[in-house]
Amino acid sequence: MNYNNVKYEASYGTSKQLIASDLPEIAFSGRSNVGKSSLINKIFNRKNLARVSSMPGKTTTVNFFRADNVRFSDLPGYGYAKRSDAEKKRWADLMEGYFQSKRNIRLVVQLVDMRHAPSADDITMIEFMKSAGYPFIIVLTKCDKLGKSEREKRREEIKSELAFAGDCKTIEFSADTGEGCDEVKTAIEEAVR
């Protein structure tokens, strides 16, 4: 796959607006401010393909990108408390519509901040993907923010924290150093073969 040949397609804020799923699709999921946009930008070697913000909850739409004959979807982050009830309902409807629209989802890239135990929302999302039968990997973001001994400790804790996910592939990732980027690309390429 030519990752340099990526183009932004569209953004949609409601499930009724979503484009039909006519291509293999890779979805990026995770809580607000976990680094979805940073990971997407690193994969495609672009600085501003997906908008990055230090403010959580910036991505409020499903954003679609396309490279070769594969569609990539940047899903809005979950778990941001400072949203109105109406906004939370819109988000829930959008996500439900996305996953129930018979999309050709080949892989969900589920992001979890390596520095912390998975949140209740992370666990709910992983359990949903397992029960719905979606193939997924877990990308542990911000790994470079941990010292060597902290990182080793978190690796051990993560084994038990994510034991319920089964034999799921986990990849440690840093948007700053690019660590793990090639592994994520390999997982994507295997999923769309």
SERO-4910 file (N, C-alpha, C, O; in steps of 0.05 Angstrom, whole numbers):
BEGIN
 pado doro    nc1    nc2    nc3   cac1   cac2   cac3    cc1    cc2    cc3    oc1    oc2    oc3
  Met    A     17    -24      0      0      0      0     18     25      0     38     26     14
  Asn    A     10     44    -16     25     69    -17     13     89      3     -7    102     -2
  Tyr    A     26     91     26     16    109     47     19    138     40      6    155     53
  Asn    A     35    144     21     39    172     13     16    182     -6     14    205    -12
  Asn    A     -1    163    -14    -22    169    -33    -49    172    -19    -70    165    -30
  Val    A    -49    183      5    -73    185     21    -87    212     15    -74    232     10
  Lys    A   -114    211     15   -129    235     11   -152    236     31   -164    215     38
  Tyr    A   -157    260     41   -181    264     58   -206    261     41   -206    272     19
  Glu    A   -226    247     50   -251    244     35   -273    262     46   -283    279     32
  Ala    A   -280    258     71   -303    273     82   -305    269    112   -293    251    123
  Ser    A   -321    285    125   -328    283    154   -358    284    157   -371    299    144
  Tyr    A   -368    267    175   -396    265    179   -402    265    209   -389    252    225
  Gly    A   -423    281    217   -430    284    245   -454    268    254   -460    267    278
  Thr    A   -469    256    235   -492    239    242   -490    214    225   -478    213    204
  Ser    A   -503    193    236   -501    167    223   -515    167    196   -508    152    178
  Lys    A   -536    184    193   -550    185    167   -533    196    144   -538    190    121
  Gln    A   -512    211    151   -495    223    131   -473    204    122   -461    208    100
  Leu    A   -467    183    136   -444    165    131   -445    155    102   -466    146     92
  Ile    A   -422    155     89   -420    144     62   -422    114     63   -416    101     83
  Ala    A   -431    102     41   -433     73     40   -405     60     42   -385     72     35
  Ser    A   -405     36     52   -380     21     56   -375      5     31   -384    -18     29
  Asp    A   -360     16     12   -355      2    -13   -326     -7    -16   -318    -18    -37
  Leu    A   -310     -3      5   -282    -10      5   -275    -23     31   -289    -20     51
  Pro    A   -253    -39     32   -243    -49     58   -237    -25     76   -227     -4     66
  Glu    A   -244    -27    101   -242     -4    119   -226    -10    144   -228    -32    156
  Ile    A   -209      9    152   -193      7    177   -204     30    195   -203     53    187
  Ala    A   -213     23    219   -224     43    237   -204     48    260   -192     29    270
  Phe    A   -202     73    269   -185     80    292   -203     89    314   -219    108    311
  Ser    A   -201     76    337   -219     80    359   -203     85    385   -182     74    388
  Gly    A   -215    101    403   -202    105    429   -214    129    443   -230    144    432
  Arg    A   -207    132    468   -218    154    484   -207    181    473   -187    181    458
  Ser    A   -220    202    482   -211    229    474   -182    233    483   -174    226    505
  Asn    A   -166    245    465   -139    253    471   -119    230    476    -98    233    488
  Val    A   -126    207    465   -108    184    467    -87    183    446    -67    169    448
  Gly    A    -91    199    424    -71    200    403    -79    188    376    -62    180    361
  Lys    A   -105    186    371   -114    174    345   -104    191    322    -93    180    303
  Ser    A   -108    217    323   -100    234    300    -69    233    297    -60    233    274
  Ser    A    -55    233    319    -25    231    318    -16    205    304      3    205    288
  Leu    A    -29    183    311    -22    157    299    -28    158    269    -12    149    253
  Ile    A    -52    168    262    -59    170    233    -38    187    218    -29    179    197
  Asn    A    -31    210    229    -11    227    216     15    213    213     29    216    193
  Lys    A     24    197    233     49    183    232     49    161    211     68    158    196
  Ile    A     27    146    210     25    125    190     27    136    162     41    124    145
  Phe    A     15    158    157     15    170    130     37    190    126     38    203    105
  Asn    A     54    194    146     76    212    144     67    241    136     79    254    119
  Arg    A     46    250    149     35    276    145     33    290    172     28    277    192
  Lys    A     36    316    172     34    331    197      5    338    204     -2    337    227
  Asn    A    -11    344    184    -38    354    190    -60    340    174    -80    352    168
  Leu    A    -56    315    168    -77    300    154   -101    298    173   -124    306    166
  Ala    A    -96    288    197   -117    288    218   -110    310    237    -87    312    245
  Arg    A   -130    325    245   -125    348    263   -118    339    291   -132    323    303
  Val    A    -95    348    301    -85    341    328    -91    365    346    -86    388    339
  Ser    A   -100    359    371   -104    380    390    -97    370    418   -100    347    424
  Ser    A    -87    388    435    -82    381    463   -108    381    479   -109    371    501
  Met    A   -129    393    467   -155    393    480   -170    367    474   -173    361    450
  Pro    A   -179    353    494   -194    328    488   -221    334    475   -232    356    479
  Gly    A   -231    315    460   -257    318    448   -258    334    423   -279    343    415
  Lys    A   -235    339    410   -233    355    386   -247    342    362   -261    355    347
  Thr    A   -242    315    359   -254    301    337   -283    293    345   -287    277    363
  Thr    A   -303    306    332   -331    301    339   -346    289    316   -370    285    317
  Thr    A   -331    283    294   -343    271    270   -328    246    263   -306    241    273
  Val    A   -339    229    246   -324    207    234   -311    219    209   -324    229    191
  Asn    A   -284    218    209   -268    229    187   -258    207    170   -245    188    180
  Phe    A   -263    208    144   -254    187    125   -231    196    108   -230    219     99
  Phe    A   -212    178    105   -188    182     88   -187    158     70   -198    136     76
  Arg    A   -173    161     47   -170    138     29   -142    137     18   -130    157     10
  Ala    A   -131    113     18   -105    108      6   -108     82    -11   -117     62     -1
  Asp    A   -100     84    -36   -105     63    -55   -134     55    -54   -151     72    -57
  Asn    A   -140     30    -49   -168     21    -48   -176     13    -20   -190     -6    -16
  Val    A   -166     29      0   -173     24     28   -183     50     40   -171     71     35
  Arg    A   -204     48     55   -215     72     69   -206     70     98   -207     48    110
  Phe    A   -199     93    110   -191     95    138   -211    113    152   -218    135    141
  Ser    A   -220    105    175   -240    122    190   -228    129    217   -221    112    233
  Asp    A   -227    155    222   -219    166    248   -244    172    263   -259    191    258
  Leu    A   -250    154    283   -274    157    298   -272    177    321   -250    181    331
  Pro    A   -294    190    328   -292    210    350   -285    196    376   -293    174    381
  Gly    A   -269    209    392   -261    198    418   -284    196    438   -302    213    437
  Tyr    A   -283    176    455   -303    173    475   -292    180    503   -268    183    506
  Gly    A   -311    184    521   -303    188    549   -297    216    558   -288    221    580
  Tyr    A   -302    236    540   -297    263    547   -320    274    563   -342    277    552
  Ala    A   -316    280    589   -338    286    607   -351    313    602   -374    317    609
  Lys    A   -336    332    590   -347    359    588   -363    363    562   -362    384    549
  Arg    A   -379    343    556   -398    345    533   -426    346    544   -432    335    565
  Ser    A   -443    361    530   -471    362    538   -484    335    534   -474    318    519
  Asp    A   -507    331    547   -522    306    543   -530    303    514   -530    280    504
  Ala    A   -538    325    501   -546    323    473   -522    314    455   -525    299    437
  Glu    A   -498    325    462   -474    318    446   -467    288    451   -458    274    433
  Lys    A   -469    279    476   -464    251    483   -483    232    468   -475    211    458
  Lys    A   -508    240    466   -528    224    452   -521    223    422   -523    202    409
  Arg    A   -514    247    410   -507    248    382   -483    230    377   -483    215    357
  Trp    A   -463    230    395   -439    213    392   -447    184    393   -438    168    376
  Ala    A   -464    176    412   -473    148    415   -487    139    389   -483    117    379
  Asp    A   -505    156    379   -520    150    355   -501    147    331   -505    129    315
  Leu    A   -482    165    329   -462    164    307   -446    138    308   -442    125    288
  Met    A   -436    131    332   -420    107    334   -437     81    329   -428     63    315
  Glu    A   -461     81    340   -478     58    335   -485     56    305   -484     34    294
  Gly    A   -490     78    292   -496     78    264   -472     69    248   -475     55    228
  Tyr    A   -448     78    256   -424     70    242   -420     40    243   -417     27    222
  Phe    A   -422     28    266   -416      0    269   -439    -18    260   -435    -42    254
  Gln    A   -463     -7    257   -486    -23    249   -493    -19    219   -513    -30    210
  Ser    A   -476     -4    205   -483      1    177   -470    -18    157   -465    -11    134
  Lys    A   -466    -43    166   -455    -64    149   -430    -55    134   -428    -60    110
  Arg    A   -412    -43    148   -387    -34    136   -368    -57    132   -370    -77    147
  Asn    A   -350    -55    113   -330    -75    108   -305    -70    126   -283    -64    116
  Ile    A   -310    -71    152   -288    -65    171   -269    -89    173   -277   -110    183
  Arg    A   -245    -85    164   -225   -106    164   -209   -106    190   -198   -127    198
  Leu    A   -207    -82    202   -191    -81    227   -199    -56    242   -203    -34    230
  Val    A   -202    -59    268   -205    -35    286   -178    -32    301   -169    -51    314
  Val    A   -167     -9    299   -142     -2    314   -151     12    339   -158     36    338
  Gln    A   -151     -3    361   -161      8    387   -137     19    402   -118      5    408
  Leu    A   -139     45    408   -117     58    422   -122     60    452   -145     67    460
  Val    A   -102     54    468   -103     56    497    -78     69    506    -56     62    497
  Asp    A    -80     89    524    -56    103    534    -41     83    552    -51     74    572
  Met    A    -16     78    544      0     58    559      6     66    588     11     49    605
  Arg    A      5     92    593     12    102    620     -9     95    641     -4     96    665
  His    A    -33     88    632    -55     84    651    -70     58    645    -68     47    623
  Ala    A    -83     47    665   -100     24    661   -122     31    642   -131     54    641
  Pro    A   -131     12    626   -153     18    607   -177     28    623   -184     19    645
  Ser    A   -190     49    612   -214     60    625   -238     41    622   -236     22    606
  Ala    A   -259     47    636   -284     31    634   -294     32    605   -303     12    594
  Asp    A   -291     56    592   -300     58    564   -282     42    545   -292     30    526
  Asp    A   -256     41    551   -237     24    535   -246     -5    537   -248    -19    517
  Ile    A   -252    -14    561   -260    -42    565   -286    -48    551   -289    -69    539
  Thr    A   -305    -29    553   -331    -33    539   -327    -35    509   -339    -52    497
  Met    A   -309    -18    498   -305    -18    469   -292    -45    461   -300    -57    441
  Ile    A   -272    -54    476   -259    -79    469   -278   -103    471   -279   -120    454
  Glu    A   -295   -102    492   -315   -124    495   -335   -123    472   -343   -144    463
  Phe    A   -343    -99    464   -361    -96    441   -349   -109    416   -362   -124    402
  Met    A   -324   -102    410   -311   -112    386   -309   -143    387   -313   -156    367
  Lys    A   -302   -153    411   -301   -183    413   -328   -195    408   -330   -215    393
  Ser    A   -349   -185    421   -375   -197    418   -386   -194    390   -401   -211    380
  Ala    A   -380   -171    376   -390   -167    349   -372   -180    328   -380   -182    305
  Gly    A   -349   -191    336   -332   -206    318   -314   -189    301   -304   -198    280
  Tyr    A   -310   -163    308   -292   -146    293   -263   -154    299   -255   -156    322
  Pro    A   -246   -157    278   -217   -161    283   -206   -134    294   -212   -113    283
  Phe    A   -189   -136    314   -177   -112    325   -149   -117    336   -142   -139    343
  Ile    A   -134    -95    338   -108    -95    351   -110    -73    372   -126    -55    370
  Ile    A    -93    -74    392    -91    -53    412    -65    -39    410    -44    -52    412
  Val    A    -66    -13    405    -41      3    403    -39     19    429    -56     34    437
  Leu    A    -17     14    443    -11     27    469      4     52    463     28     52    458
  Thr    A    -10     75    465      2    101    457     18    113    480     16    105    503
  Lys    A     34    133    472     50    149    491     70    133    507     76    140    530
  Cys    A     80    111    495     99     93    509    125    108    515    138    101    534
  Asp    A    132    128    499    157    142    503    156    161    527    176    172    536
  Lys    A    132    164    538    129    182    562    136    167    588    136    179    609
  Leu    A    141    141    586    148    125    609    178    119    609    190    115    588
  Gly    A    190    120    633    218    112    635    220     81    632    200     68    631
  Lys    A    244     71    630    249     43    624    236     25    645    222      6    638
  Ser    A    240     31    671    229     14    692    198     17    694    184     -3    699
  Glu    A    188     41    689    159     46    689    146     30    666    125     18    669
  Arg    A    160     30    644    149     17    620    148    -14    625    128    -27    618
  Glu    A    169    -25    637    169    -53    643    146    -60    662    132    -80    659
  Lys    A    142    -43    682    121    -47    702     94    -47    689     77    -63    694
  Arg    A     90    -27    671     64    -25    657     59    -49    638     37    -58    635
  Arg    A     81    -59    626     78    -82    608     66   -106    624     48   -119    614
  Glu    A     76   -110    648     66   -132    665     38   -127    673     21   -145    673
  Glu    A     31   -102    681      4    -96    690    -15    -99    667    -38   -108    671
  Ile    A     -7    -91    643    -25    -92    619    -32   -121    613    -54   -126    604
  Lys    A    -14   -139    617    -20   -167    612    -45   -176    627    -62   -190    616
  Ser    A    -47   -168    652    -71   -176    668    -95   -157    662   -118   -166    661
  Glu    A    -89   -131    657   -111   -112    651   -125   -119    625   -149   -114    623
  Leu    A   -111   -129    606   -122   -135    580   -125   -165    575   -130   -174    552
  Ala    A   -123   -181    596   -126   -210    593   -153   -218    580   -155   -237    565
  Phe    A   -174   -202    587   -201   -208    577   -202   -205    546   -220   -215    534
  Ala    A   -183   -190    534   -183   -186    505   -173   -211    490   -175   -211    466
  Gly    A   -164   -231    505   -155   -255    492   -128   -252    479   -111   -237    489
  Asp    A   -124   -266    457    -98   -267    444    -96   -244    424    -88   -247    401
  Cys    A   -101   -220    433   -101   -196    416    -73   -185    414    -58   -184    433
  Lys    A    -66   -177    390    -40   -165    385    -39   -137    398    -57   -121    394
  Thr    A    -18   -131    414    -14   -105    425     13    -93    414     32   -108    410
  Ile    A     12    -68    408     35    -54    396     40    -29    412     22    -12    416
  Glu    A     64    -25    422     72     -1    436     79     20    415     93     15    396
  Phe    A     68     45    418     71     65    398     78     92    410     68    100    431
  Ser    A     96    106    395    103    134    402    100    151    377    112    146    357
  Ala    A     83    172    379     80    191    357    105    208    353    111    217    331
  Asp    A    121    211    375    145    227    373    168    213    360    181    224    342
  Thr    A    172    187    368    195    173    357    188    155    333    205    146    318
  Gly    A    162    149    330    153    131    309    155    102    317    148     84    300
  Glu    A    163     96    341    164     68    350    137     55    347    116     67    354
  Gly    A    136     31    335    112     16    331     97     22    306     79      8    298
  Cys    A    104     43    292     90     52    267     91     30    246     70     24    234
  Asp    A    114     18    241    116     -3    221    100    -27    228     89    -40    210
  Glu    A     98    -34    254     82    -56    263     52    -51    257     38    -70    249
  Val    A     43    -27    262     15    -20    257     10    -22    227    -11    -33    218
  Lys    A     28    -12    210     25    -14    181     24    -43    172      7    -50    155
  Thr    A     40    -60    184     40    -88    177     13   -101    183      2   -116    168
  Ala    A      2    -94    207    -24   -105    215    -46    -95    196    -64   -111    189
  Ile    A    -45    -71    187    -64    -60    168    -62    -75    141    -82    -83    130
  Glu    A    -37    -78    132    -33    -91    106    -43   -120    107    -54   -130     87
  Glu    A    -38   -134    129    -47   -162    132    -78   -163    132    -90   -182    121
  Ala    A    -90   -142    144   -120   -142    146   -133   -137    119   -156   -147    115
  Val    A   -120   -123    101   -134   -116     76   -125   -134     53   -134   -130     30
  Arg    A   -108   -154     58   -100   -172     36   -123   -189     27   -120   -206      9
***
